């Protein structure tokens, strides 16, 4: 891309260094618009988890069927990951996201009009199909706006839309269910993405050079910093997509993400059902409000963990430590008694499974050059999110088979444990080789392509 020249000179094509603090308008313009956009996308994963316990046999769904309805979204989610990432990199992230936003909004509306179980499965699959390309496309967009030293914070602030969507939308979905049918709720919640598409088109630019609101000083700083980041990265796989994705580190990241996301969505989808049980079949509004509590805690912890990761550079620890805490909380929650202790453990688990997001997605950009990172991130997200199918379905099937959710959540804890092992042992740091940065840009320590994270 034009704002990240592939040369050994980190100041090539840039202006002189600005004096004084570097302006930071990018944090106010890029992050909020992208966060609200994806919050509306994530609504389609939140609302089904709130709706399913209150469908009251309309489609005659067993627990396994409900798990399949929640998980089949992620089978569709796989297909556009890499194509959308390549389009975002080579064509336009802004236009790619716009097209997908309109398509998923229409699909979300149609999902509320289904009449049979098979139609509901198909609608969820199509919805996942169109939403699947948005995540890697936005990560490519952020890579053009935020240097590596800011990447975990930028990722986390954008990805804060995930718990924030649950905080805001779970109570809203619960309240709507108390006043309307589940079909009408799904239809109405498909409209906001169509409206936000207009805001996205006028507010977002693919790169700093195209933005009208950015100052010359900030644009020059970003050009220098991003160019220095690219110059410091090792050449990988001859610059080819295949060579990049065959790296050991990329394969490890796919494994980490799959096992983590299996536990993540297995917990998230069934959280409202657990809270409904704790409230002794409380109203949809009550369950929605209480569901927001764990996600509020997750939002704070997620951002704090990302800030710590950027300041220390300890990406592996910022992923592994929260997951260890999540394993303990998930297992304890199945054996303790009392609504309050179980609710506290649900809060800890939610915080633990959300906390790794910012640091984890900073790792691919630290390992790979910009020309190949799009495909790598698309592949990691595509294959990793198959865990979003496995987790919900496993919990539902095991609950039906054993008559208790204990077995399902114990299996989820096992999946999280595998993720911890992979990120701890599979991404071990090696001896760093310092590369000099430009003025105002910190030196970046880069290891071999397979272990360039600490």
N, C-alpha and C positions, 0 to 999 in steps of 0.2 A: 504494500500500500504506500501511497505517496508520503504519508507522514512518518513512515518508518523505513528510511532508506537503508538498503542492504550494503553498507560500506563499512570499512574499518574505521572511518572517521566519524565519530559520534556527533560532530557539529556540522556535518555536510548538509548544505541547504538550509541552515538555520540562521537566525539573527544573532546578534551579540547578546550576552547574558544580561538579563534585566537586573537593575539594582534594587535592593530592598526585597521585601517578601514577595513571593510569587503569587499572583492572583489565583483564586480557587473557585471561580464561577462554575467550573465543571461539576463540582459537587452539588450545586444548587439546581442545575439545569438537567444534567444527564440522569443522575440517580433517581430523583423523584418520579420523573415521567416513566422511566423503565420499571421502577418498583410498582407503581400503580398498575401499569400494563400487565405485569406478571402476577400481581395480586388477583386480578380478574381471571387470569388463566388458572391459578391455583384454586380459585373458588370452585371449579368443577371437580376438584378432588375432595374439597371440604364438604360441599353440599351433599354429595352422595353418601358420605359417612354419617351425616346428620339425618338424611332422608331415609336411609335403609331401615333403621329400627322402627320407623313409623309408616311403612308402606302397608302394614296390616293385611298382608296376604293378597294384595291387589294382583300381583303377578305370581303368587304362590312360590315364594323364594325360601328355600332352606338356608341355614347358615353357610353351607358350602356354596350355594347359589349366590348369596350376598357377597361372599368373598370373591367369587368369580366375576360378579358384576363390577366390584371395585377394582379387581386386578386386570381385567381384560383391556381396560384403558391403556395399560402399559405395553400390551402386545402391539397395539396400533402406534404407540408412542415411538417405537423403534425405527420405523421406516424412513422418516424424513430427517433423522438426526444428521447424517453425513451430507446428504444433498443440500439441506438448509445451511449447514456450516460452510460448505464450499461456495454456495450462492452469496452468503453474507460476506465472505472474504473477497471473492472475485468480482462480485457485482455490487450489492448494497445490502447491508444489514437492515437498514431502515425500511427499504421496500420489501425485503423478505418477511420481516416481522409484520408489516402492514397487511400483506396478502394473507398470512396465516391467521392474523387476528380476526379478519372478516370471516374467514372460513370456519374458524372454531366457534365464533359467536353464533353463526347460523346453525352449526351442528349442535350447539348447546340448546338452542331453542327447539330444534327438532327432537332432542332427547326427551323432552317433556311431553311429546305427542305420541309416544309408543303405546301399543295396546297389548303386546305379548312379551314374554320373557326373552324370546329370541330377538325381537326388535330392540329390546332394551340392551342386550349384549352388543348388538350391531351398532347401536347409537353410541355406546361407550367406546367401542373400538374406533369408530370414525372420529370421535372427539379427540381421542388420544393421538390419532394419526396426524391431525392438523396442529395440535398443540406441541407435538414432539420436536418440531424444528425450531421452536422459539428460544429455548434455553441456550443451545450452542450459538445461535445467531446473536443473542445479546452478549454472551461472553466474548465474541469476536468484536462487537461494538465497544465493550468496555476496555478491551486490549488496545484500542486506538485512542482511548481517552485517559487511561491511568497507567503510569509506569509501574514496574514490578514492585517498587518499594511501597506503593499504595494499593496494590492489587487485592490483597486479602480484605482490607477495609472496604474498598469499592465493591468487591464481590459480596461481602457480608451485608453492607448497607442495602444493596440491591436485593439480595436474597432474604433480607429481613421481611420482604413482602410475604414470605412463606408463613412464618408464625403470625405475622400481622394480619394476613388474610384470615387465618383461623380465629384470631382474637376478635376481629370485626364481623366476619361473615357467619361464624358458627351461631352466635346469638341471633343474628338477623335471620338466618335460615330457620332456627328454632321458632322465632316469633312468627315468621311467615307460615310455617307449618301449622301453627295453632289457629291461623285465620284463612288458610287456603289449602287446596289439595297439593300433594307432592308434585303432580304434573305441572300445575300452574307455577309453583315455586321454581322448577327447573326452566320453564319457558321465560319467566321474568328475569332470571339471573343470567340468561344468555344475551340479553340486550346491552348491558353496559360495555362489553368489548367492542360492539359496533359503534358506540358513541365515542369511546376513547380512541378509536382508530383515527378519528379526525384530529384529536389533540396530538397524537403520536406523529402524524404526517407533518404538522407545522412546527413542532417543538424539537424534533430530533434531527441531528445531522450525523452522517457516517464518520466524519473525522473533523478535527479542530479547524482545518483549513476551510471547511465548508460552512462553519457556524458563523452567523452574523453577530452573535452576542459576545463572542470571546475576544479578549484584548490581545494585541500583538505580543505583549510580554508573556501571557499565559501560553499562547500558541507556540512561541519560540521555546519556552521551557519544556513543553510536552514533546516537541520535535527532537530536542537534544536528548531528553531523558529516555524516550522510547528507542531512538537510534542507538544510544549507548547500551541499553538492555539487549537489543538485537545483536550488536557487535560482540558482546560478552558471552553470548551463548555458543556452545560448540556446534559445529556442523554435524547434522545427524542424518544418517541414511542417504548421503549424497543429495540431500534436499528433496527426496522423493516422499510421497505420501506413504507408500508401502514400507520404505525403510524406516520411517518415523514410527508407524504403528506397530512394527515388529520389535521395537525396542523392549527390553525386559521391563523397564520402568513403566511403560504404557500398559503392558500386559498386567503388571502388578496393580496399577491404578484401576484397571477394569475390574479385577478381582475384589479389591478393597471396596469399590463403589457398589458392586453387586451385593456383597454380603451385608454391607452397611444399609443399603436401601431396602433390602429384604426386611431387616429388622425395623427400619424407619417406617415404612408404609404398613407393615404388619401391625405396628403399634398405633400409628396415626388413624388408620381406617377404623379400627375397633375401639378407639378411645371413647367416642360418644356412647357406644353400647355398654362399655364398662361403667361409665358415669351414670347411665340410665339405671344400671343395676344398683349402684351405690345409693341412688336417690329413691330406690324402691319404685321404679317405673314413674318417675316424675314427668312433668309436662315437657313438651318439646322446647318451650322457652327456657325452662329451668335447666334442662340438659345443655342447651346451647350456651347459656351464660356460664355454666360451670366448665364447659369444654374450653372456653376462652382463657380460663385461669392458667392451665399448664403452658399454653402457647404464649401468654404474656411473660412468664418466667423465661421461656425459651428465647424470646426476642432479646431480652436483656443479656442473657448469657452468650448468645450467638455473636452479638456485636462486641462484647467484652473479650471473648476468645479471639476474635479476628484482630482486634487492636493489639493484644498481647503477641499474637503470631507475627504481625508486621514489625513490632518493636524488637522482638528477639530473633526473628528468622526461624523459629522452631516450628516448622510446618508439621513434621511427623508427630511431635508431641501434642500439638494442638488438635490433631485428629484422634490420636490413640487414647489420650487421657479421658476426654469426655465419654468415649465409647465404653471404657472400663467402668466408669461411674454408672453409665446407662445399664450395663449388664447387671450390676449389683442391685440397682433400683428395680429393674424389671423382674428379677427373681424374688426379691423381698416383697414386692407388691402382691405376689401370688400366695404368700404364706402368712402375712400379717392380717390382723382382723381390725375392724373399725373403719368407718368411713373417712375420718380425718387422716389417720396414718396412711391409708391407701391413696387418698387424694394428694398428700404431700409427696409420696413416691411417684405418682403419675407426673407431678410437676418436675421432679428431678429427672425422670426418664425423658420427658419431652425436651428439657433443656439439654440433656446429654446427646440426644440423637440429632438435634439441630445445630449444636455448637460447631461441628467440624466443617460446615459448608464453606465459609469464607477461606480458611486455610487450604482445604482440599483443592478447591478450584484455582488457587494461586499456583499450585505445583506444576500443572502442565505448561503454563506460560513460562515457568522458570526453567523447565527442561528443554523446551522445543522452540525453534525459531518460528517467526510469525507465519511463514509460508506453508508450514506443515501442521501448526498447532490446531487449526480449525478441524481437520479431519480427525486428529487424535482426540480432541474434546468431544466431537460428535460420536466417535466410536465408544469412548468411555461412558458417555451419557446413555447411548443406545443400549449397549449390552448391560451396563450397570442397572438401568431402570427396568430390566426384566425382573429384577428383584421386587419391583413394585407389583408385579403380577404374582410372584411366588409367595410373598409375605402374607397379604390378605387372604389368599386362597388357603394357604397352609393353616392359618389360625382358624378359619371357618370350618375346614374339613376336619381338623383335629378336635375342634369343639363338638362337632356332630358325632365323631367317632368315639370320643371318650366321655362326653357329657360334662366336660369342664374345660375352661380356657387355660388352665395351668399348663397342660402339655404344649399347647400352641405357643404360649409366651416363653416357655422354657426353650423351645426350638429357636425362637427369634433371638433369645440371648446367645444361643450357640452360634448363630450366624454373625452376630456382632463380634463375638470372640474371634472368629476367623478373620474378620476385617482388621481387628487389632493386631493379630499375629502378622498378617500380610504387610500392613503399613509399618510395623516395627522392624520386622526382619527383612522385608523385601525392598525397602527404600533406605538402606543404611547409607549414611554419608561417607564419602571418601575424602582424601586430602584435597583441600581447596587450592585452586590456582587463581590468584587475584588478577583481575583485569582493571586497568585504569579507566575511570569514567571521565566525562567532561566536567568543566567547572560547574559547581552547583549540583553535581550528580554523584551520589556515593559510589564507591567501588563495589563491584558485585563479585562475590566469591562463587565460582562455578566449578563443579566437580565433573566427573565423567558423566556422559549422558544418562547412565542408568542409576545414578545415585546423587544427583545434584540438589538434594534437599537435606536440611538438617533437622 
